[in-house]
């Protein structure tokens, strides 16, 4: 609303350009002036993917205003904020309910604390588009560590397309510019399936992880590779799961009806659910069904019988992701960093008698 000074002339707002328009103070103001969305403006400012015509339109608007992005970062003499973003796009309740994510976060936190670096945590409270927009717009973070569980993920793609140093937990082999830390899920799943073959099981079922995820698809591929090499059929022996105990129980009940004598679950939580299903049917592990999982989370050794599984060192994944980001920040021109950590087959009583390692 305008004011009328005592001389009777109308005062006008100015954005510093002498145009007499309202000042541009926020991203929304700039979006309105450019005629594009707030997210698009954010991508232009932070070097994200937009068409050349759109980029020129936003840049023209920027040049005609006194708008200054990333003001907070500019005030730091070192050019660094000392804050790293950690992005896990999941239900906030799952962070502490699922031991995988809590251990992963612990590994990151330990490494960041050693370097006196702060951590800003982003969970699934907003849409992926909104989360990406906020991260890129704020201009405060030195870099980001993001879980990349989905094979197709707009949030991950946006981070990789931006100028913000980013390290993924989960591979992106097809993107030559991506830095990531992961394990060889295909090889590990092949190893544990081959173990089931070696102990004499022939109708080995598989409960997959959530389809479309990096781990789910790679572990399925490893299972299939081992079964083909052994000359064993997989018809009707694969059931889709969702990396949780309930889907393990449901999947196991379905596969037990198909006469399996071995079962590889794509994670330990599903193997825990499968163990309950096998008991409900009055069967024994490993006598009737040899059971195996993946992750070797703390509870796996406490099951009855203790679970044969793949140990992948979840906390180490988090630590290594932070160390890899430190390398990116120290040497930005050094190219992408890709770290594949080793896994270990831990053989327990759910497949054979005593505890062994191979």
C-alpha positions in Angstrom: 0.0 0.0 0.0 1.5 3.4 -1.0 1.9 6.4 1.4 1.3 10.1 0.4 4.1 12.4 1.7 3.4 15.9 3.0 4.3 17.4 -0.4 1.4 15.6 -2.0 3.4 13.4 -4.3 3.1 9.6 -4.2 6.1 7.6 -3.0 7.0 4.6 -5.1 8.9 1.4 -4.3 12.1 0.8 -6.1 14.2 -2.4 -6.7 17.3 -0.5 -7.4 16.9 -0.3 -11.1 14.8 2.8 -11.3 11.9 0.9 -12.8 9.4 1.8 -10.0 8.5 -1.9 -9.5 8.3 -3.8 -6.1 11.7 -4.9 -4.8 12.8 -8.5 -5.5 13.7 -10.0 -2.1 12.7 -13.6 -2.4 12.9 -16.6 -4.8 9.1 -16.3 -5.3 9.5 -12.6 -6.3 12.1 -13.6 -8.9 9.9 -16.5 -10.2 7.0 -14.1 -10.7 9.2 -11.6 -12.5 10.6 -14.3 -14.7 7.3 -16.0 -15.4 8.6 -19.5 -14.3 8.3 -21.6 -11.2 10.2 -21.1 -8.0 12.0 -24.5 -8.5 13.1 -23.5 -12.0 14.6 -20.3 -10.7 16.5 -22.3 -8.1 17.9 -24.6 -10.7 19.1 -21.7 -12.8 20.8 -20.1 -9.9 22.5 -23.3 -8.8 23.4 -24.6 -12.3 20.7 -27.3 -12.5 19.1 -28.7 -15.7 16.8 -26.2 -17.6 16.4 -25.3 -21.2 18.7 -22.5 -22.6 15.7 -20.3 -23.3 14.5 -20.6 -19.7 18.0 -19.9 -18.4 18.3 -16.7 -20.4 14.9 -15.5 -19.2 15.8 -16.0 -15.5 19.3 -14.5 -16.0 17.7 -11.4 -17.7 15.4 -10.9 -14.7 18.4 -11.3 -12.4 20.4 -8.7 -14.2 17.5 -6.2 -13.9 17.3 -6.5 -10.1 19.4 -6.2 -7.0 18.7 -9.9 -6.1 21.7 -11.7 -4.7 21.5 -15.5 -4.2 23.5 -17.5 -1.6 24.1 -14.4 0.5 24.8 -16.5 3.6 27.6 -18.4 1.9 29.1 -15.2 0.6 29.6 -13.8 4.1 32.0 -16.6 5.0 35.6 -15.6 4.5 36.6 -19.2 3.8 33.8 -19.8 1.3 32.7 -22.8 3.4 29.9 -23.1 5.9 31.2 -26.1 7.7 27.8 -27.8 7.2 27.1 -30.9 5.1 23.6 -32.0 4.1 22.5 -35.6 4.6 19.5 -36.6 2.5 17.5 -39.7 3.3 14.1 -39.4 1.6 12.2 -41.7 3.9 9.4 -41.5 6.5 11.1 -39.8 9.5 9.8 -42.6 11.8 11.8 -45.1 9.7 15.1 -43.5 10.6 15.0 -45.0 14.1 12.7 -47.9 13.4 14.9 -49.4 10.7 18.4 -50.4 12.0 19.9 -50.1 8.4 19.2 -46.3 8.3 20.2 -45.7 11.9 23.5 -47.4 11.5 24.1 -45.7 8.1 23.5 -42.3 9.8 25.7 -43.2 12.7 28.6 -43.9 10.4 28.2 -40.5 8.7 27.8 -38.7 12.0 31.0 -40.2 13.4 33.1 -39.2 10.4 31.6 -35.6 10.3 32.1 -35.1 14.0 35.8 -36.0 13.7 36.2 -33.2 11.3 34.1 -30.8 13.4 31.6 -30.5 10.5 27.9 -29.9 11.2 25.2 -32.0 9.7 21.8 -30.9 8.3 19.5 -33.8 7.9 16.8 -33.9 5.3 14.1 -36.6 5.5 10.9 -37.3 3.6 8.8 -34.5 5.2 8.5 -32.8 1.8 8.2 -34.0 -1.8 11.4 -34.7 -3.5 11.0 -31.6 -5.7 10.5 -29.4 -2.6 13.5 -31.0 -0.9 15.7 -30.4 -3.9 14.5 -26.8 -4.2 15.2 -26.0 -0.5 18.7 -27.6 -0.6 19.8 -25.8 -3.7 18.2 -22.5 -2.8 19.6 -22.1 0.7 23.2 -22.0 -0.6 24.5 -22.9 2.8 25.8 -26.5 2.4 29.4 -27.4 1.5 28.2 -30.7 0.0 25.6 -33.4 0.3 25.5 -37.1 1.1 22.3 -38.7 -0.3 20.9 -42.2 -0.2 20.3 -43.4 -3.7 18.2 -46.4 -3.2 15.9 -45.9 -6.2 17.2 -46.5 -9.7 15.1 -43.5 -10.9 15.1 -40.6 -8.5 14.5 -36.9 -9.4 16.0 -35.7 -6.2 19.2 -37.6 -6.8 19.3 -36.6 -10.4 18.8 -32.9 -9.5 21.7 -33.0 -6.9 24.0 -34.6 -9.5 23.1 -32.0 -12.1 23.8 -29.1 -9.8 27.1 -27.7 -8.8 26.8 -28.9 -5.2 29.4 -31.6 -4.4 27.4 -34.8 -3.9 28.2 -38.3 -2.8 25.6 -41.1 -3.1 25.1 -44.2 -1.0 24.1 -46.5 -3.8 25.7 -46.7 -7.2 25.0 -44.8 -10.4 27.3 -46.6 -12.8 25.5 -45.2 -15.8 26.4 -41.6 -14.8 30.1 -41.0 -15.4 30.1 -37.9 -13.2 28.5 -39.5 -10.2 30.5 -40.1 -7.0 29.2 -43.0 -4.8 29.9 -45.6 -2.2 28.3 -49.0 -2.4 28.9 -52.7 -2.2 28.7 -55.2 -5.1 25.2 -56.5 -4.5 25.2 -58.8 -7.6 28.4 -60.6 -6.5 27.2 -60.9 -2.9 23.8 -62.3 -3.8 25.5 -64.7 -6.2 27.8 -65.8 -3.3 25.0 -66.5 -0.8 22.8 -68.3 -3.4 25.8 -70.4 -4.4 26.2 -71.3 -0.7 22.6 -72.6 -0.7 23.3 -74.7 -3.8 26.5 -76.0 -2.3 24.7 -77.4 0.7 22.4 -79.4 -1.6 19.3 -77.2 -2.0 17.7 -77.3 -5.4 14.4 -75.4 -5.1 15.7 -72.1 -3.8 13.2 -69.3 -3.6 14.0 -65.6 -3.6 12.0 -62.8 -1.9 13.2 -59.6 -3.7 13.8 -56.2 -2.2 11.5 -53.4 -3.4 11.5 -53.5 -7.2 13.1 -50.5 -8.9 15.7 -50.1 -6.1 19.4 -50.5 -6.8 19.8 -53.2 -4.1 16.6 -55.0 -5.0 17.4 -55.3 -8.7 21.1 -56.1 -8.2 20.4 -58.8 -5.6 17.8 -60.4 -7.8 20.4 -60.4 -10.7 22.9 -62.1 -8.4 20.4 -64.8 -7.4 19.5 -65.5 -11.0 23.2 -65.7 -12.1 24.0 -68.3 -9.4 20.9 -70.3 -10.2 21.6 -70.3 -14.0 25.2 -71.3 -13.4 24.0 -74.3 -11.3 21.5 -75.3 -13.9 18.6 -74.8 -11.6 15.2 -73.4 -12.6 13.7 -70.3 -11.0 10.1 -70.6 -12.4 7.6 -69.5 -9.8 10.4 -69.3 -7.2 10.6 -65.4 -7.1 8.3 -63.3 -5.1 8.4 -59.5 -4.8 9.1 -58.1 -1.3 9.6 -54.6 0.2 12.6 -54.9 2.5 10.3 -55.3 5.6 9.4 -58.1 7.9 5.7 -58.3 6.8 6.6 -58.8 3.1 9.1 -61.5 4.2 6.3 -63.4 6.0 3.9 -63.1 3.1 6.5 -64.0 0.5 7.6 -67.0 2.4 4.1 -68.4 2.8 3.6 -68.1 -0.9 6.9 -69.8 -1.7 6.4 -72.6 0.8 3.2 -73.6 -1.1 5.5 -74.1 -4.1 7.8 -76.6 -2.4 11.0 -74.7 -1.7 13.9 -76.2 0.2 16.0 -73.1 0.4 15.2 -69.4 0.6 17.3 -66.3 0.0 15.7 -63.0 1.2 17.0 -59.7 0.0 17.5 -58.4 3.5 17.6 -59.6 7.1 14.2 -58.1 8.0 12.4 -60.2 5.4 14.4 -63.3 6.5 13.1 -62.6 10.0 9.5 -62.6 8.7 10.2 -65.7 6.6 11.4 -67.5 9.7 8.0 -66.9 11.3 6.2 -68.2 8.3 8.2 -71.4 8.2 7.4 -72.0 11.8 3.7 -71.3 11.2 3.7 -74.1 8.6 5.3 -76.5 11.1 8.6 -76.7 9.2 12.1 -76.5 10.6 15.1 -74.3 9.7 17.5 -75.5 8.3 16.2 -79.1 8.1 13.2 -78.4 5.8 14.2 -75.0 4.5 17.6 -73.4 4.6 17.2 -69.7 5.1 19.5 -66.8 4.2 19.4 -63.0 4.4 21.5 -59.9 3.6 23.0 -57.1 5.7 24.0 -58.8 8.9 22.3 -56.3 11.1 22.7 -56.8 14.8 19.5 -58.9 15.3 20.5 -61.5 12.6 22.8 -63.3 15.0 20.1 -63.3 17.7 17.5 -65.1 15.7 16.7 -68.7 16.5 18.4 -70.2 14.6 21.0 -67.5 14.0 20.8 -66.3 10.4 23.2 -66.9 7.5 23.6 -63.6 5.8 25.9 -61.2 3.9 27.7 -58.7 6.0 28.1 -55.4 4.3 29.1 -53.1 7.1 26.3 -50.5 7.0 28.0 -48.1 9.4 31.2 -48.3 7.3 29.1 -47.3 4.2 28.1 -44.1 6.0 31.6 -43.4 7.2 33.1 -44.0 3.8 30.5 -41.7 2.2 31.5 -38.8 4.4 35.2 -39.5 3.7 34.5 -39.5 0.0 32.8 -36.1 0.3 35.8 -34.7 2.1 37.9 -35.8 -0.8 35.6 -34.1 -3.3 35.7 -30.8 -1.3 39.5 -31.0 -0.9 40.1 -31.6 -4.6 37.0 -30.6 -6.7 39.0 -31.1 -10.0 40.0 -34.7 -9.1 37.0 -36.2 -10.8 34.3 -38.5 -9.4 35.1 -40.9 -6.6 33.7 -44.4 -6.6 34.2 -46.8 -3.7 33.0 -50.4 -3.6 33.3 -51.9 -0.2 33.8 -55.6 0.4 31.2 -57.9 1.7 31.4 -61.1 3.7 29.4 -64.3 3.7 28.6 -65.2 7.3 27.4 -68.8 7.6 25.2 -69.6 10.7 22.8 -72.3 11.8 19.9 -71.2 9.5 21.7 -73.0 6.7 24.2 -75.4 8.4 25.4 -76.4 11.8 28.2 -74.3 13.3 29.1 -70.7 12.6 31.5 -70.3 9.6 32.8 -67.5 7.4 33.6 -67.8 3.7 
